[in-house]
């Protein structure tokens, strides 16, 4: 009931008291536009907010933002520039008109009402694996069309929908200096490891992770001079191919489950963040015009 009240008040434009019980997702999820502040990410990818976010236009010459009802086509200006740059690379690939863009961030970042734990500081971008064959989809069509899965055998391998264009788009993203890492399903990483015959250094940024077979997830570094932004630790040295192969081996031949210790304390359920859990700057982001 408190969550519903907080959302209704915020949507109506009323100031919502940030009590200890009010979930931060209710406060940030109800903001329809960015704060009128200098662009700045505060906190970490899964615990923060973003000031002065820019909105990715719904449609551009080489992209379309999807699921517009979510209002998550906002991000730090560097993220918006990155999307535009990568979409131009994609548009040069055979069979691709550009990119379909999924979630970036809410207008002021912060925890989301549903879905991601990350995407909170405007530097995470979900990019659909589906090659766009048209870039004039209506708002309604963007709510109903879905991406396509690239995985086979629970993610151990790519399927017949995977193409060299996927490889080249992911490679271009990983070679961008703004990019910290890219999450994709294990089979895709192994396929790229097998197919790449040139400079392999970029493969270090491609990291296997559960899911991520309908889209890949790009995470940018904290922008230069963003003092309130907390970078994730850099990926381990090397191309990461052996690690990805181990993921695949574990999918195909799952290791035996670890024995359960009946005396071990049960894990505490994850609670929703409140505003006091986030960096102190987030209160000003929330209250800004």
C-alpha positions as a Python dict, from the first residue, in 0.01 Angstrom:
ca = {
    (1, 'X'): (0, 0, 0),
    (2, 'X'): (286, 242, 86),
    (3, 'X'): (454, 160, -246),
    (4, 'X'): (136, 231, -446),
    (5, 'X'): (79, 558, -259),
    (6, 'X'): (436, 670, -322),
    (7, 'X'): (405, 602, -693),
    (8, 'X'): (74, 784, -723),
    (9, 'X'): (206, 1090, -539),
    (10, 'X'): (520, 1106, -751),
    (11, 'X'): (329, 1071, -1077),
    (12, 'X'): (95, 1350, -966),
    (13, 'X'): (392, 1576, -902),
    (14, 'X'): (369, 1577, -523),
    (15, 'X'): (681, 1557, -311),
    (16, 'X'): (715, 1209, -171),
    (17, 'X'): (864, 1183, 180),
    (18, 'X'): (1166, 954, 163),
    (19, 'X'): (1091, 762, 478),
    (20, 'X'): (1293, 464, 589),
    (21, 'X'): (1015, 238, 458),
    (22, 'X'): (968, 394, 114),
    (23, 'X'): (1140, 182, -152),
    (24, 'X'): (1371, 389, -368),
    (25, 'X'): (1229, 214, -675),
    (26, 'X'): (893, 380, -608),
    (27, 'X'): (1055, 723, -596),
    (28, 'X'): (1277, 688, -902),
    (29, 'X'): (1039, 474, -1103),
    (30, 'X'): (773, 744, -1095),
    (31, 'X'): (989, 1029, -1227),
    (32, 'X'): (888, 1097, -1590),
    (33, 'X'): (1186, 1313, -1688),
    (34, 'X'): (1551, 1378, -1609),
    (35, 'X'): (1678, 1617, -1346),
    (36, 'X'): (1786, 1962, -1462),
    (37, 'X'): (2142, 1916, -1345),
    (38, 'X'): (2485, 1870, -1492),
    (39, 'X'): (2518, 1510, -1621),
    (40, 'X'): (2676, 1289, -1356),
    (41, 'X'): (2645, 925, -1247),
    (42, 'X'): (2648, 865, -872),
    (43, 'X'): (2722, 534, -706),
    (44, 'X'): (2766, 194, -866),
    (45, 'X'): (2585, 20, -1149),
    (46, 'X'): (2350, -160, -909),
    (47, 'X'): (2325, 107, -639),
    (48, 'X'): (2306, 464, -758),
    (49, 'X'): (2137, 724, -975),
    (50, 'X'): (2212, 963, -1262),
    (51, 'X'): (2178, 1340, -1278),
    (52, 'X'): (2110, 1528, -1600),
    (53, 'X'): (2039, 1218, -1808),
    (54, 'X'): (1983, 1247, -2182),
    (55, 'X'): (1699, 1072, -2361),
    (56, 'X'): (1769, 850, -2659),
    (57, 'X'): (1526, 967, -2930),
    (58, 'X'): (1261, 705, -2991),
    (59, 'X'): (1371, 663, -3352),
    (60, 'X'): (1690, 758, -3532),
    (61, 'X'): (1848, 687, -3870),
    (62, 'X'): (2005, 364, -3744),
    (63, 'X'): (1816, 271, -3426),
    (64, 'X'): (1481, 237, -3255),
    (65, 'X'): (1417, 239, -2881),
    (66, 'X'): (1191, -49, -2780),
    (67, 'X'): (929, -93, -2506),
    (68, 'X'): (869, 282, -2483),
    (69, 'X'): (605, 237, -2213),
    (70, 'X'): (886, 156, -1968),
    (71, 'X'): (1042, 502, -2017),
    (72, 'X'): (1390, 352, -1987),
    (73, 'X'): (1552, 510, -2293),
    (74, 'X'): (1750, 753, -2074),
    (75, 'X'): (2116, 750, -1984),
    (76, 'X'): (2432, 946, -1928),
    (77, 'X'): (2512, 1142, -2247),
    (78, 'X'): (2810, 913, -2312),
    (79, 'X'): (2575, 614, -2319),
    (80, 'X'): (2346, 786, -2568),
    (81, 'X'): (2643, 877, -2790),
    (82, 'X'): (2768, 518, -2770),
    (83, 'X'): (2432, 380, -2885),
    (84, 'X'): (2429, 611, -3186),
    (85, 'X'): (2789, 524, -3277),
    (86, 'X'): (2739, 147, -3248),
    (87, 'X'): (2412, 160, -3440),
    (88, 'X'): (2597, 312, -3735),
    (89, 'X'): (2842, 21, -3724),
    (90, 'X'): (2552, -224, -3715),
    (91, 'X'): (2383, -57, -4011),
    (92, 'X'): (2686, -146, -4224),
    (93, 'X'): (2643, -518, -4154),
    (94, 'X'): (2468, -735, -4407),
    (95, 'X'): (2099, -777, -4320),
    (96, 'X'): (2102, -509, -4048),
    (97, 'X'): (1939, -166, -4066),
    (98, 'X'): (2088, -67, -3731),
    (99, 'X'): (1995, -166, -3375),
    (100, 'X'): (1690, -222, -3159),
    (101, 'X'): (1770, -77, -2817),
    (102, 'X'): (1623, -220, -2498),
    (103, 'X'): (1657, -76, -2150),
    (104, 'X'): (1918, 186, -2067),
    (105, 'X'): (1798, 360, -1752),
    (106, 'X'): (1508, 546, -1596),
    (107, 'X'): (1508, 925, -1634),
    (108, 'X'): (1696, 966, -1305),
    (109, 'X'): (1837, 617, -1283),
    (110, 'X'): (1801, 448, -948),
    (111, 'X'): (1639, 113, -868),
    (112, 'X'): (1367, 3, -1108),
    (113, 'X'): (1015, -104, -1029),
    (114, 'X'): (1075, -429, -1218),
    (115, 'X'): (1354, -611, -1389),
    (116, 'X'): (1715, -513, -1348),
    (117, 'X'): (1931, -475, -1042),
    (118, 'X'): (2180, -276, -1247),
    (119, 'X'): (2107, 0, -1505),
    (120, 'X'): (2097, 250, -1217),
    (121, 'X'): (2356, 510, -1322),
    (122, 'X'): (2279, 545, -1692),
    (123, 'X'): (2581, 348, -1815),
    (124, 'X'): (2422, 6, -1889),
    (125, 'X'): (2261, -63, -2226),
    (126, 'X'): (2065, -367, -2345),
    (127, 'X'): (2090, -424, -2720),
    (128, 'X'): (1865, -672, -2894),
    (129, 'X'): (2015, -965, -3083),
    (130, 'X'): (1739, -936, -3343),
    (131, 'X'): (1860, -771, -3665),
    (132, 'X'): (1622, -483, -3744),
    (133, 'X'): (1468, -524, -4087),
    (134, 'X'): (1280, -194, -4050),
    (135, 'X'): (1314, 117, -3838),
    (136, 'X'): (964, 257, -3867),
    (137, 'X'): (788, 42, -3608),
    (138, 'X'): (491, 205, -3435),
    (139, 'X'): (484, 249, -3059),
    (140, 'X'): (235, -38, -3041),
    (141, 'X'): (455, -268, -3249),
    (142, 'X'): (750, -195, -3022),
    (143, 'X'): (553, -321, -2726),
    (144, 'X'): (463, -649, -2893),
    (145, 'X'): (759, -747, -3107),
    (146, 'X'): (1021, -959, -2935),
    (147, 'X'): (1388, -1022, -2987),
    (148, 'X'): (1510, -1366, -3090),
    (149, 'X'): (1722, -1609, -2895),
    (150, 'X'): (2068, -1699, -3020),
    (151, 'X'): (2129, -1995, -2790),
    (152, 'X'): (2116, -2373, -2829),
    (153, 'X'): (2157, -2645, -2564),
    (154, 'X'): (2075, -2410, -2276),
    (155, 'X'): (2339, -2162, -2386),
    (156, 'X'): (2626, -2399, -2454),
    (157, 'X'): (2619, -2317, -2825),
    (158, 'X'): (2486, -2056, -3062),
    (159, 'X'): (2197, -2155, -3287),
    (160, 'X'): (2140, -2101, -3659),
    (161, 'X'): (2026, -1741, -3604),
    (162, 'X'): (2377, -1638, -3500),
    (163, 'X'): (2572, -1470, -3780),
    (164, 'X'): (2910, -1316, -3839),
    (165, 'X'): (2736, -979, -3810),
    (166, 'X'): (2665, -1048, -3443),
    (167, 'X'): (3035, -1117, -3396),
    (168, 'X'): (3136, -794, -3570),
    (169, 'X'): (2888, -577, -3378),
    (170, 'X'): (2998, -720, -3043),
    (171, 'X'): (3362, -680, -3148),
    (172, 'X'): (3309, -314, -3239),
    (173, 'X'): (3141, -254, -2904),
    (174, 'X'): (3422, -424, -2711),
    (175, 'X'): (3689, -227, -2897),
    (176, 'X'): (3529, 102, -2792),
    (177, 'X'): (3734, 264, -2516),
    (178, 'X'): (3419, 371, -2336),
    (179, 'X'): (3315, 9, -2277),
    (180, 'X'): (3409, -172, -1956),
    (181, 'X'): (3254, -512, -2033),
    (182, 'X'): (2980, -683, -2228),
    (183, 'X'): (2760, -964, -2093),
    (184, 'X'): (2652, -1242, -2329),
    (185, 'X'): (2560, -1608, -2294),
    (186, 'X'): (2855, -1851, -2267),
    (187, 'X'): (2807, -2021, -2604),
    (188, 'X'): (2837, -1690, -2786),
    (189, 'X'): (3164, -1608, -2614),
    (190, 'X'): (3309, -1948, -2704),
    (191, 'X'): (3191, -1910, -3064),
    (192, 'X'): (3362, -1572, -3089),
    (193, 'X'): (3678, -1719, -2937),
    (194, 'X'): (3676, -1992, -3201),
    (195, 'X'): (3606, -1755, -3490),
    (196, 'X'): (3839, -1465, -3412),
    (197, 'X'): (4166, -1496, -3605),
    (198, 'X'): (4304, -1146, -3553),
    (199, 'X'): (4377, -933, -3247),
    (200, 'X'): (4206, -1109, -2957),
    (201, 'X'): (4251, -845, -2688),
    (202, 'X'): (3894, -723, -2722),
    (203, 'X'): (3763, -1065, -2618),
    (204, 'X'): (3864, -985, -2261),
    (205, 'X'): (3564, -753, -2233),
    (206, 'X'): (3315, -1016, -2349),
    (207, 'X'): (3202, -1188, -2029),
    (208, 'X'): (2975, -1495, -2006),
    (209, 'X'): (2668, -1454, -1793),
    (210, 'X'): (2334, -1625, -1743),
    (211, 'X'): (2060, -1522, -1981),
    (212, 'X'): (2173, -1262, -2233),
    (213, 'X'): (2079, -1468, -2536),
    (214, 'X'): (1798, -1237, -2652),
    (215, 'X'): (2014, -930, -2597),
    (216, 'X'): (2366, -839, -2501),
    (217, 'X'): (2439, -599, -2219),
    (218, 'X'): (2699, -325, -2263),
    (219, 'X'): (2843, -161, -1953),
    (220, 'X'): (3040, 161, -1995),
    (221, 'X'): (3325, 282, -1778),
    (222, 'X'): (3262, 574, -1548),
    (223, 'X'): (3316, 890, -1754),
    (224, 'X'): (3639, 1078, -1698),
    (225, 'X'): (3608, 1320, -1407),
    (226, 'X'): (3291, 1157, -1266),
    (227, 'X'): (3407, 1155, -904),
    (228, 'X'): (3087, 1014, -764),
    (229, 'X'): (3085, 714, -998),
    (230, 'X'): (3212, 372, -886),
    (231, 'X'): (3368, 153, -1156),
    (232, 'X'): (3341, -224, -1147),
    (233, 'X'): (3673, -407, -1110),
    (234, 'X'): (3838, -468, -1448),
    (235, 'X'): (3792, -812, -1607),
    (236, 'X'): (4069, -1066, -1540),
    (237, 'X'): (4369, -1051, -1771),
    (238, 'X'): (4369, -1258, -2087),
    (239, 'X'): (4102, -1323, -2347),
    (240, 'X'): (3874, -1512, -2106),
    (241, 'X'): (3814, -1795, -2352),
    (242, 'X'): (3914, -2074, -2116),
    (243, 'X'): (3675, -1939, -1853),
    (244, 'X'): (3390, -1928, -2106),
    (245, 'X'): (3468, -2285, -2212),
    (246, 'X'): (3440, -2391, -1849),
    (247, 'X'): (3093, -2233, -1834),
    (248, 'X'): (2997, -2437, -2139),
    (249, 'X'): (3140, -2757, -1990),
    (250, 'X'): (2936, -2699, -1675),
    (251, 'X'): (2620, -2653, -1883),
    (252, 'X'): (2677, -2976, -2073),
    (253, 'X'): (2797, -3174, -1770),
    (254, 'X'): (2669, -3002, -1458),
    (255, 'X'): (2888, -3055, -1152),
    (256, 'X'): (2722, -3233, -858),
    (257, 'X'): (2537, -2998, -625),
    (258, 'X'): (2721, -2886, -318),
    (259, 'X'): (2605, -3061, 1),
    (260, 'X'): (2366, -2860, 212),
    (261, 'X'): (2480, -2777, 563),
    (262, 'X'): (2164, -2801, 776),
    (263, 'X'): (2329, -2591, 1048),
    (264, 'X'): (2410, -2301, 813),
    (265, 'X'): (2195, -1990, 866),
    (266, 'X'): (1937, -1928, 598),
    (267, 'X'): (2020, -1638, 367),
    (268, 'X'): (1830, -1323, 446),
    (269, 'X'): (1582, -1214, 180),
    (270, 'X'): (1707, -921, -25),
    (271, 'X'): (1532, -604, 82),
    (272, 'X'): (1447, -308, -138),
    (273, 'X'): (1684, -14, -121),
    (274, 'X'): (1555, 305, 33),
    (275, 'X'): (1685, 650, -53),
    (276, 'X'): (1917, 641, 249),
    (277, 'X'): (2093, 335, 100),
    (278, 'X'): (2192, 526, -213),
    (279, 'X'): (2468, 786, -249),
    (280, 'X'): (2378, 1112, -77),
    (281, 'X'): (2368, 1296, -412),
    (282, 'X'): (2066, 1090, -515),
    (283, 'X'): (1835, 1285, -286),
    (284, 'X'): (1919, 1602, -479),
    (285, 'X'): (1874, 1418, -810),
    (286, 'X'): (1532, 1305, -697),
    (287, 'X'): (1420, 1650, -580),
    (288, 'X'): (1561, 1852, -869),
    (289, 'X'): (1326, 2008, -1122),
}
